[in-house]
Amino acid sequence: MIMPNKSLGVFLYPDNFSGSELGNFARRFEDLGYASIWYPEAMFYESFTVGSFLLSSTNGITVASGIASIYARDAVATLQCGRGIQKLYPNRYITGLGVSHKLLVEDLRGHTYRKPLIAMIEYLDAMDAARPKLSGNDTPLILAGLGPKMMELAAERSDGVHPFNSPPEHTHWARKIVGPEKWICTAQHICLTTDAAAARRAARRALEFYFVAPNHYRNWLRIGYDLSDLEHGGSNRLIDALVAWGTESQIRDRLQQHFDAGATQIIINTIQPETESASKNAIDGHNFQSSPDWDVYELLAPVKPKTELGPKI
């Protein structure tokens, strides 16, 4: 089953890592029993390239683009990529599409960032028009969505919605919008420490980008936070809503809140507390906020590791 209900996936930020590192990470996630690996498209790796590599490095785990930007390739190319992967790795890939961010679309790609809903509708229309002209079968399709209109579109024209930076109350709201059958694959940040100050400090560093990303901060305002929660890197109450920290029991409770609210799959993204080893990783060239925290992934693993599974980077 490509999307088991109430399952755990992982979020992997690929840009800072080599092929050998990514392959080791992917195999380790698979050995730990996670259902899927989700990855973004940002400043280096092209989405379907890294997705194919992760599939080739593993045996059966699902791989999902979370997300591939609709500004990175035209709709026909996206359809060809997905159908090509479906042919080569049957029933193992999910195509996740999103409108990305204005900064990446205009400053990096040189495109004009359009109204998100209109841009996505036209892109999906173009995919529909191309389907009869191309051979092959589609992968499942999921849309990044935070607001009600994009989530309604996801329910109407895809297999589900992929929220990010969204607490359980958003998951509850999303389930009401998309209905009982569609997937909700939501991400949950986790920082494994009982030190509140350390957790919040690391969270503010890791999430800094999103506090100036309109689609994210507008979502927080939409679900009940106010402008004061956006100041100084985020109020404690907003940071604590976005990032689960504390004991294993407290972290598992947050995951259960998402499941109780209607999540199909929770995608775990780790944020490492600012320790000496994390600082060393940053000095060595690895952004410790994008390096997997294996203590978290082993703690929450569906399959408990019996031996050391690979290098901890």
N, C-alpha and C positions, 0 to 999 in steps of 0.2 A: 504494500500500500504506500503510495507516494506521499500521502498526508494523513498519518495516523492521528486520531483524535486525542487531545490532551497529551501531546508529545512535546519533547524538548529538542530544539535546534540550537545551533551556535552561530554567532556572528564573527566573521573573519575579515579583517581589513587587510587586503593583500599588498598594497602599494609599497610597503617598507621591506618586503621580504623577497628572497630569491626563490627560484623554482624548487630547489631542494628543501628549503625551509617550509614552503607552502605544502609540498607533498608530504613532509613529515607531519605537519599540523593536521592535514586532512586525514591521514591514516590513523593518527592518534584519536581524533574525534570519532572516527568510525569504530575503532576498537573500544572506545568508552560507551558505545551504544547510542550515541545521539542520532536523531532521525534525519537531520539535514544540516547542511552548511550554507549559510547565506553570506553574500559578500556585496559590497557596493562598487560602483563605478565612479572613480574620483579623478585623480591627477596622473595616473600612470597606466595601469593595466586596462586594456579594452575588455569590456564585460564578457563577451562570449569566448574570448581567448582564454581568460583565466578560468571561466566556468568549465570549458572543455578540459583544461589541464587538471583541475580538481577531480573531474570525473575519471580521467585516465589514471589518476594516482590512487584511486580507491576501487572497491569492489562492488558496493551496493548502496552506499549512502546517497540520499537525495542531495542534489546541489541546486541552489536557487539564486538567481540574480536579485539582489535586494538593495538598490534596484539598477536596472539598465536605463540610461537616460534616453528619452525619445528624441533628444536633440543630437545624439551621437551617431545615428544612422537613420535612414529612411525606413518606412514601414515595411517595404518589401524585403529589405536586408534583414530586419528583425525577424520576419517570418521565415526567411531562408535559414538564418542562423538557428532558430528554434527547431525547425523541421530537420535540419541537418543533424543537430544534436540528438533529436528524438530517433533518427535512423541509426546513429552510431552508438548511442547509449539509451536504449529503449526504457521509457518510464522511470527515468532517474533525474530529470531536469524540470525545473519550474522557471518559466520566463516571468520575471517581475519587472514591470515597467513603471516609470515615474517621470515627473516633469523636472526633476533636479532642482537646482537653485540658480537664481539670477546671476550670482557671482560666477558660477561655473559655466553657465550657458553663454553669457555675454563676454566676460573678461577672458575666459579660457578658449571657448569655441568660436567666438565672434558672431554668434547668432543673436537674434532679437528674442528676448524672453517674452512670451505671449501669455495671455490669460490662461492659467493652468487648465481649467475645465474645457475651454474651447479647444486648446491645443491637443489635449488628450482625446477628445471626441473625434477630431479630424484625423488623428493618427490611427485610432481604432477603425474608423471608416475606411481609411486607406488599406489597412490590413485586411478588412473584410473584402474589399474590391480585389485584392491580389490573390486571395485564397484559391479561387477556382482556376487560376492561371498557373499555379505552382503545384508540383507533385509533393507527396509526403504527407505526414500527419503532424498536427500541432502538439506542442507541449501544453500542459496546463498553463494558464495565464492568470497572474495576480497583479493588482494595481496598488501602488503606494497611495494611501489616502488618509487624510486627517479630518477634513471638514465634511459636512453632511452631503454636499453635492457630489464630491469625488467618491465618497463611499457608496452613494446611491448608484453612481455610474459603475463602480466595481461590481456591485451586486447584479446589475443589469447585463454587463457585458464581459465579465470575467469570472474566474472561479473563486475570487475572494479579495480581501483587502489586507495590505501590509502597513500597519501603523508603526511609527517610530517615535521615541521620546514621549510615550503616552502611558499614563498611570492606569490602574484598573478601572477607574470611573469612565475613562474613555473607551475601554474595551466593552464595558456594559452598554454604553451609548452606541458603539459600533454594531454590537449584536442586534440591537433594536432596529438599526437601519438596514443592515444587510440580510436580516432574516435568519432562520434556523439552519439553513443548509450550506450557506457559503462559508468559506474558510476565513478565519481571522488569525493571521500570523503576526503577532505583535512582539516587539522587542522589549526586553527588560535589562537595564544596566544593573550590574552587581559589583559591589566593592566589599571584599571580604575583610572587614575589620570591625571591631566593636568601639573603636575610637571615633566618636562623632566628628570631631574637628578634622581628623585625618581623612575620613571618608568624604566630608563635604568639600574639603580643599581639593582633593583629587577629582571629585565630580565637577567642580567648577572649572578646573583646567580642561577636563576632557570634553565638556559640553559647551565650552565658550562659543564655538562657531554657531551653535543653534540659537543662542540668545540674540543674534543679529540676523537670523534667518526668518523672514516674515511668516512663512507658512508654519513654522514651529511655534514662535511666540504667540501668534494669533490663535493657534489651537489651544494653548494654555489659557489664554484669556477667555476663550470660548467655553471652556469647561469649568470656569469658576475662579481662576486666579486673576489677580489684578496687576496694574502697572508697577506697584511697589514690589511685587514678587520678581520682577525682571531686573531690579536694580542690583548693583554690586555683585554681579555674577550669579544672581539667583538667591531668593530668600531660602532660609532653612526649610520652610514647609514645601516649597516647590522642589528644591534639590532632593529632599527626602522622598517626595512623591515619584521622582524620576529615577532615583537610584536606590536600590535595596541594599542596605548594609546592616551589619550586626552579626548575630549568631547564626549558625546553620538553621535553627528553628525559625528565626525571624525572616531569613531570606526565603526559606521554603514557604512560609506563610504568605509572602508577597506573590510568589508564583501561584499559589493556590487561589489567591484573590483574583488573579487574571483568569484562571480556569473557571472559577465560580461565576465570573462575569461573562463568560462565553468564549474565551479564547480557544481556538483549535490547536494552535502551536505557539509556544513561547520561545523566542529566539534570544538566547543568553549572550549578552555582551559584557565582558569584564572590564572593570576599571581598577587598576592596581593602586593601592594606597602608596603614598610617597615614602618609600623605604629606601635604604641604601642600595639594595639590589636593583630596584626599579630605576634609581638615578643612574646606576652603572649602565643599564640597558640603554638609557637615553644617550649617555656619553658614547657608547659603542655604536650608535647610529640607529638604534631601534627606539621609536616612540613608545614609551612604556604604556601609554594609553591605548595603543593598538596591538600590543603584544598579548597573546592569550595568557590569562592567569590560570595556570594549570591546577593550582590549589582549588580554585572554584570549580573548574570543569571536572576534576576528579571527585570532589565532594558531592556534586549534584549528578554525577554520571548515572545513567540508567543501568550500565554494566560496570561494576566496581573493578578497578584495575588490580590484577594479581601481581604484576611485575611492572618495572619502569618501562613505559611505552615509547619513550623517545626523548630527545633533548628538550629541556625547558629553556626557551629563549625569552 
